[in-house]
Amino acid sequence: MNTVLLHTKKQQLMSVLTDRFYRQEKNTELLVDILGHAVECRSGEGGTHMTHVSLVTGLLLQCLVGKTDRYHLEREDIEAIRMASGLHDIGKLQISEEILTKPLSLTPEEYEIVKRHTQIGAKLITDLPIYQNERLVKYAIEICRWHHERWNGEGYPDGLKGDAIPIAAQVVSVADVYDALTSERCYKEEFSHEKSMRMIHSGECGSFNPLLLECLDEIAVRLQKELSVVPHLDQGHSEARCTVEELYASRSEDSTTRVAIQLEEERGKRQFFSEVTDELWFEYTTNPGAIALSASASKRTGLSKVVVDPAGNADFLAMVGQKTLDDIRSWAEAATIDETYFETEAEIRLDGAMHWCKLAIMVAWSSIEAGRYNSLVGIIRDIDKSYPELHISASIGVAFAAGRISRTIRRADLAMYQAKLKKDCVAIYREEKEHET
């Protein structure tokens, strides 16, 4: 019976963790999708440009890191660049729709206005009052400003040349051009994959890093196959597109303001779930390296709701303990795709005192790099009261103590140390107070 109950409890915890993780991941993707689709609605790019660019970016990066370590890209960098690529044209939110959707060739003056979207996008993100140290924001700024630079220095806005162009911007520039060629636009018909590849290699769209062109050739078959199924978008992308279409259906407010309102509403939903639950939830993300706590977890641990670089945070280590942290890290690094759930028991500091707790943790795998995880989401159960008050005793040398096992050993150990210091004395501990006889 106990085995059945334990299995049932485990399944319940897994179900709760899965639901929690799904909601958070869905909301994060939804926020990025909303911004990306908002840009597409203004520029008439058909609703799949952001998705295509993100997919091509991910494939190119995977191929690139397999060919060279020149750019020192870790898995966290790949995931951040892939996600940030969806924001590459965010500056177009402040460019006139009349120019963006013009079916005829742009005048030189109009083209100069469109070119400003690179600087506008970078400034929009640079002006954020927070998050400037996060990897995603860093890459988003680089991509926004420099995704129209070219390898030979003939791009814009700064005329950067070669590897002076950040690699994130280089990769997105190739992905952006490829999708622009193979997709229909208000000013052009779509070109075949073969013709698009010839145009890119011939320099008709500017020059690119030769190594990235090699990568583009190597992923060509997979690229065509995966892009062919993109029109069947998942529910998250459909929701984002519907949200943006609803926002643009009403012209009573400025479009940028409407998008900002929607983003704030989504952020509020996530905060609401954290605030109303009494559960002790946490989520560790590798990019950025931080742990987020639910309101209850923050209150009972005495930590802030977000702890950046938890492994280097003294307060966090005092709460969870280095050994527990090492055990979780070792499990996560050794886990396989079939091992997504982990339970352990450990002493955690809650309400100012150490409590025995059960930790149930689920791993979220990277969609870009097989075998790598992006985050750990889990729940802490306080089981301290479920342990019986075992009145046992232990004596070491001339020391004696009684109570729970862990406290008994700690007291006995301390008593032995005191006895060594105080020869001819016996150290006795009652109710945490020291008496000498």
C-alpha positions, 0 to 999 in steps of 0.5 A: 500500500505504501508503495502504491501511495508513494507512486501516486504522490510522485505522479501527482508531483510530476503532473503539477511540475509539468503544468507549472513549467508549461505555463511559464515556458508558454508565457515566455515564448508568447511574449517574444512571439507577440513582439515579433508578430507585431513587427510582421503585421506592420511590415507585411511579412506574412506572419512567419518571418520571425519563426523562420529566422529563429529556426534558421539561426538555430540550425546555423549556430549548431553547425557553426559550433560543430565546425569551430570553437573560434567564437566561444559559443556555449549552449546558453549563448546559442539559445539566447541568440536564437530567441533574440533573433526574433527581435531583430526588426523590432525597430520597425515598430517606429517606422511608418507602415506606409513605407514598410508596406509600400508595394513599389520600390522605395525612394532613396529618402524612404530607404534611409528611413527604413535603414534607421530601424537598426539603430532604433531597435538597439536603442529601444532595448538599450534604454531598458532600465533593467536586465542590461547584464542579461545575455539575451539583452546583450545579444538582442542589442547586437542583433538589432543594430548590426544584422545588416552589416556585411562581411566586406564592410559595405553594410549599415549602419556602422560599416563594420567589417569581418569579425568586427561584426558580432557573431550573433548579428552575422548569423541572423543576417544570413538567416534574415536574407535567406528567408527574405529571398524564399518568402513572398513580400509586398514588393517581390515574389518568393524565390526557390531555395536553389535560386536563393542559395545562388543569389547569396553565394554570388554576393547579390545580397552582400557578402557574408562570413565564408564559414557561415556560407559553408554552414548554410550549404551543410544544413540546406536539406534539413533547412528545406524540410523543417521550414516546410512544416513551419506553416503548421504553427503550434498553439503558442505561435497561433495565440501570439498571432491572434493577440497581435491581430486583435491589437491591430484591429483597433486603431484607437491607440498607438500600436506600440502602446497596445503591444506594451499593454499586452506584454504587461498583462502577460507579465502580470499573469505570471506574477499572479500565479507566483503570489497566490500559491502557498507552494514553495516553487522555484525555477533555475534557468541557465540563461541567465544563471538565476533562480526565481522563487514563488512568493511563499518560497521567498518569504520562508527562505528569507531570499529575494524572489530572484537570486542571480548566480545562486552558486556564488550567493552566500545567503542562498548557499546557507539556505540550501547547502553546498552538498545539496546544490552539488547533488542536484547539479550532478543529477542534472548534468548526468540526466538523459532525455528519459530521466526528467524527474528527480527527488531528494531529501535535504535540510533547507533553512525555512523560517530561520531554522533548518527543516528536513524537506523533500525536493521534487525537480523536473528538467527542461531540455534545450530545443537547440542542443540535444542533451542540454538542459535550459532550466530546472523547475521544482517544488519544496515540501516541508516534511520536518514534522513527519519525522518522529521525535526519536529519543535516542542518545549517542556518546562520544568520549565524555559527551552525551546528548539526546534528541533527534538524530542529526541534532544529537550527533551535532551536540555530541560532536560539539561536546567532545570538542568542548571536553578536549578544551576543558580537561577534567570537565564534562560538558552537558547540553540541555535545551541548547544551553551549556552546563558544566559539572 
